Amino acid sequence: MTETIGMLGIGIMGSAMARNLIKAGFAVVGYDPVPLARDRLVDIGGKALSSPKDVVEAAAISFASLPSASALAEVVEGAAGVIRAGGSGQILIECSTLPLSAKRAALDAMEGAGKVLLDCPVSGTGAQAATGDLVILGSGDEQAFTRCGPAFAGMSRRQVYLGRFGTGSIMKYIANHLVTIHNAAAAEAMLLGMKAGIDPGLVYDTLTDSAATSRMFQMRGPLMRDDSYDTPTATIRTHLKDLSIISSFAAELGCALPVYAAAEQLYRAGDGLGFAARDTASICAVLERLNGFERHRGAGAPTASSSQS
C-alpha cells in the first residue's frame, strides 16, 4: 500500500520536495494558504487539502517548509492547525530556517497534543531541492527520525541525525553562515576578474574545478557569469530573514563573526538597491554597482578559446 506523506508549505522548496516524494512512489497531500501554491501541488500529482489539520489526519508523516515563525505558529496552533487533528503520534518534520524559540514553542504545543515535532532543516538551494540534492540536518526524537527514513530518502541525498531537538537548527545557522560568505566571495572573485578584463565565463570555467572553488561558486557562479537573477532558487529577501536569525543567535552566544558581518552588508545593500526578489547570486550585480562597473560583452575581453596559445 502506498504511504501518504503530507506537505505544509508548497513554495519553492516545498513543491520540489513534494515532486521528489511523488517520484519516489509516495502519495502526497498538502496545504498552503496561497491558492496558486495548492494548484502547483495538484499539477505535479499531489492532492490539495483544506487545512494543516486535514493534512495531518491524512498522513502519519508530514513535512513543513514555511517562510516565518508566525506561519509555523499558525500551522501548528491555528484554528485548523496540526494540534487540532484527531489521533496521536503523527510526526511533523519542520524543515524551515526559523528562530529556535519558535520551534521550541511549536514543540511544546505538539507534545501537549500527543504529536511529534522534529527539527530538521535542509541544507541546499531550491535548485538542489529540485534534484533531491539536499542534506537533512535532523534533531529531536531519534525513533521518530528513524521512522521517517524512507520519506527522507525520497527527497534528499543525505540524512544526518544530530541529537537533541534544536541541534538541527543550530547546524543550519552554521551552514548558512558559510553559504553567506562563500556566495559573497564568489561574487567578489567574479567582479575582480571582470574589472581586470577577463570574461566572466573564463573566470567560472577556470576556477570551478580548482582549489579555489566552493559549492556556492559552482551553484551560483553560472548566474553571476550570465548576469541572470530573475528565476531565483533563493531570494535576497528570504536570505535576509536567515541572516537576522544567525546574527541574533551569535549575539546571544557573544560570538563575534567579523567575516560574516562584512558579507551580510552586501545582501542588505542588495535589498536597498531593489534586488530583494532576485536570486542571492545578484550580490554580484550589487558589487558591480558599488564599484561603478558596467559589463561590456564582446568588446575584446579574453574568452576560454581565445586565451589558449
C-alpha positions in Angstrom: 0.0 0.0 0.0 1.3 3.4 -0.9 2.2 5.6 2.1 0.8 9.1 2.2 3.1 12.0 3.1 1.9 15.5 4.0 3.4 18.7 2.8 2.7 22.0 4.6 4.0 24.9 2.6 4.2 24.5 -1.1 6.7 27.2 -2.2 10.0 26.8 -4.0 11.3 24.2 -1.5 8.1 22.5 -0.6 7.0 21.9 -4.1 10.4 20.5 -5.1 10.3 18.2 -2.1 6.7 17.1 -2.9 7.7 16.4 -6.5 10.5 14.1 -5.5 8.4 12.3 -2.9 5.8 11.6 -5.7 8.6 10.4 -8.0 9.8 8.1 -5.1 6.3 6.5 -5.0 4.6 8.3 -2.1 1.2 9.8 -2.3 1.4 13.4 -1.3 -1.3 15.6 0.2 -0.7 19.2 1.2 -1.8 22.6 2.2 -0.7 26.2 1.5 -2.8 29.3 2.2 -1.9 30.5 -1.3 -4.3 29.1 -4.0 -1.6 29.1 -6.7 0.6 27.0 -4.5 -2.2 24.5 -3.9 -2.7 24.4 -7.7 1.0 23.7 -8.1 0.8 20.6 -5.9 -2.1 19.3 -8.0 -0.2 19.9 -11.2 2.7 17.7 -10.0 0.4 14.9 -9.0 -0.4 15.6 -5.3 -3.7 16.4 -3.6 -4.5 19.7 -2.1 -6.4 19.7 1.2 -8.2 22.5 3.1 -6.0 22.9 6.2 -3.0 21.6 8.2 -5.4 19.6 10.3 -6.7 17.8 7.3 -3.2 17.0 6.1 -2.1 15.5 9.4 -5.2 13.5 9.7 -4.5 12.0 6.2 -0.7 11.4 6.7 1.2 10.0 9.6 4.3 11.8 8.5 4.3 15.4 7.2 6.9 18.0 6.2 6.6 21.7 6.9 8.6 24.2 4.7 7.4 27.6 6.0 8.5 31.2 5.5 8.3 32.6 9.1 7.8 31.9 12.7 4.2 33.2 12.5 3.5 30.8 9.7 4.8 27.9 11.9 2.6 29.0 14.8 -0.5 29.2 12.6 0.2 25.8 11.1 0.7 24.1 14.5 -1.6 26.1 16.8 -4.1 27.9 14.5 -7.8 27.2 14.4 -7.3 24.4 11.9 -3.7 23.7 13.0 -1.9 20.4 13.4 -2.7 20.1 17.1 -6.4 20.1 16.3 -6.1 16.9 14.3 -7.6 13.7 15.7 -5.4 10.8 16.7 -2.0 10.8 18.2 1.6 10.1 17.3 1.7 11.9 14.0 5.1 13.3 13.1 5.7 16.8 11.7 9.1 17.3 10.2 9.9 21.1 10.4 12.4 21.9 7.6 12.4 25.7 7.8 15.1 28.1 9.0 13.5 29.8 12.0 14.4 31.0 15.4 14.9 28.3 18.0 12.3 30.0 20.3 9.6 29.5 17.6 10.4 25.9 17.1 10.5 25.1 20.8 7.1 26.8 21.3 5.8 24.5 18.5 7.4 21.5 20.1 5.6 22.2 23.4 2.3 22.6 21.6 2.8 19.4 19.6 3.8 17.3 22.7 0.8 18.7 24.6 -1.4 17.3 21.8 0.3 13.9 21.7 2.1 14.5 18.5 5.8 14.6 17.5 7.8 17.5 16.1 11.2 17.0 14.6 13.6 19.9 13.9 15.1 19.0 10.5 16.2 22.0 8.5 17.5 21.2 5.0 20.9 22.3 3.6 20.6 23.2 -0.1 19.1 25.7 -2.5 15.8 25.4 -4.4 17.7 24.2 -7.4 19.3 21.4 -5.3 15.9 20.6 -3.8 14.6 20.1 -7.4 17.1 17.3 -7.9 16.9 15.8 -4.4 20.4 17.2 -3.6 19.5 18.1 -0.1 21.1 17.3 3.3 18.7 16.7 6.2 20.0 18.2 9.4 17.9 16.2 11.8 17.2 16.6 15.6 14.6 15.5 18.0 13.2 12.1 18.9 15.5 9.6 17.4 13.0 6.8 17.0 10.7 9.2 15.1 13.7 10.3 12.9 14.4 6.7 12.1 10.7 6.1 11.3 10.9 8.9 8.7 13.9 7.4 7.0 12.2 6.3 3.8 10.5 9.7 3.4 13.8 11.5 3.9 15.4 9.3 1.3 12.7 10.2 -1.2 13.6 13.9 -1.1 17.3 14.2 0.0 20.6 12.6 -0.7 21.9 12.6 2.9 20.4 12.5 6.3 22.3 13.4 9.4 20.9 12.8 12.9 22.4 15.4 15.3 20.8 14.7 18.6 18.5 16.7 20.8 15.8 18.9 19.4 17.2 22.2 18.1 20.6 21.0 17.1 19.4 20.7 13.6 18.6 24.4 13.5 21.9 25.4 15.0 23.7 23.4 12.4 21.7 25.1 9.7 22.7 28.5 11.1 26.3 27.4 10.8 25.7 26.1 7.3 24.0 29.4 6.2 26.9 31.4 7.8 29.2 29.6 5.4 26.8 30.0 2.4 26.6 33.7 3.1 30.4 34.1 3.0 31.0 31.7 0.1 28.4 33.4 -2.1 29.9 36.8 -1.3 33.4 35.5 -2.1 32.2 34.1 -5.4 30.7 37.5 -6.3 33.9 39.4 -5.4 36.0 36.9 -7.5 33.8 37.4 -10.5 33.9 41.2 -10.1 37.7 41.2 -9.8 38.1 39.1 -12.9 35.7 41.3 -14.9 37.4 44.5 -13.8 40.7 43.1 -14.9 39.2 42.5 -18.4 38.6 38.7 -18.1 35.4 37.3 -19.5 33.2 36.0 -16.5 32.8 32.7 -18.4 36.5 32.2 -18.3 36.7 33.0 -14.6 34.0 30.4 -13.9 35.4 27.7 -16.2 38.9 28.1 -14.8 38.0 28.2 -11.1 35.0 25.9 -10.8 37.3 22.8 -10.7 40.2 24.3 -8.8 41.4 24.6 -5.2 39.6 28.0 -5.1 36.1 26.6 -5.7 33.2 26.2 -3.4 29.7 24.7 -3.7 28.3 28.2 -3.9 30.8 29.2 -6.7 29.7 26.1 -8.6 25.9 26.7 -8.0 25.7 30.5 -8.3 28.7 31.2 -10.4 26.8 30.5 -13.6 24.1 33.0 -12.6 26.8 35.6 -11.9 28.5 34.7 -15.2 25.3 35.2 -17.2 24.0 38.2 -15.1 20.8 36.2 -14.7 19.0 36.5 -11.4 15.3 36.7 -12.3 14.4 33.0 -11.7 15.5 32.7 -8.1 16.0 29.5 -6.2 16.6 31.6 -3.0 15.9 35.3 -2.9 17.8 38.0 -1.1 14.6 38.7 0.8 14.5 35.2 2.2 18.2 35.2 2.9 17.9 38.4 4.9 15.4 36.6 7.2 18.0 33.9 7.7 20.8 36.5 8.3 18.7 38.1 11.1 18.3 34.7 12.8 22.0 33.9 12.6 23.1 37.4 13.8 20.7 37.2 16.8 21.9 33.6 17.6 25.5 34.7 17.5 24.8 37.7 19.7 23.1 35.5 22.3 26.3 33.5 22.4 28.6 36.6 22.5 30.3 35.2 19.4 31.9 37.8 17.1 31.7 36.9 13.4 33.6 39.6 11.5 33.8 38.0 8.1 30.2 37.1 8.2 29.2 40.6 9.3 31.1 42.1 6.3 29.4 39.7 3.9 26.0 40.4 5.4 26.2 44.0 4.3 26.1 43.0 0.6 22.8 41.4 1.0 21.4 44.4 2.8 22.7 46.7 0.1 21.0 44.4 -2.4 17.7 44.9 -0.6 18.2 48.6 -0.7 19.1 48.6 -4.4 15.9 46.8 -5.3 17.2 43.2 -5.6 15.1 41.7 -2.8 13.1 39.4 -5.1 16.1 38.3 -7.1 18.4 35.4 -6.6 21.1 35.8 -3.9 23.7 35.5 -6.7 22.6 39.0 -7.6 25.0 40.4 -4.9 27.5 40.2 -7.8 25.4 42.9 -9.6 25.3 44.8 -6.3 29.1 44.8 -6.2 29.2 45.9 -9.8 27.0 48.9 -8.9 29.1 49.7 -5.8 32.2 49.7 -8.0 30.6 51.7 -10.8 31.3 48.8 -13.2 29.3 48.1 -16.3 29.8 44.9 -18.3 30.9 45.2 -21.9 30.3 41.9 -23.6 32.2 41.1 -26.8 34.5 44.1 -26.6 37.7 42.1 -27.0 37.6 40.6 -23.5 39.6 37.3 -23.4 37.5 34.1 -23.6 38.2 30.5 -23.0 39.0 29.8 -26.7 40.9 33.0 -27.5 43.2 32.8 -24.4 44.7 29.5 -25.3 48.0 29.5 -27.1 
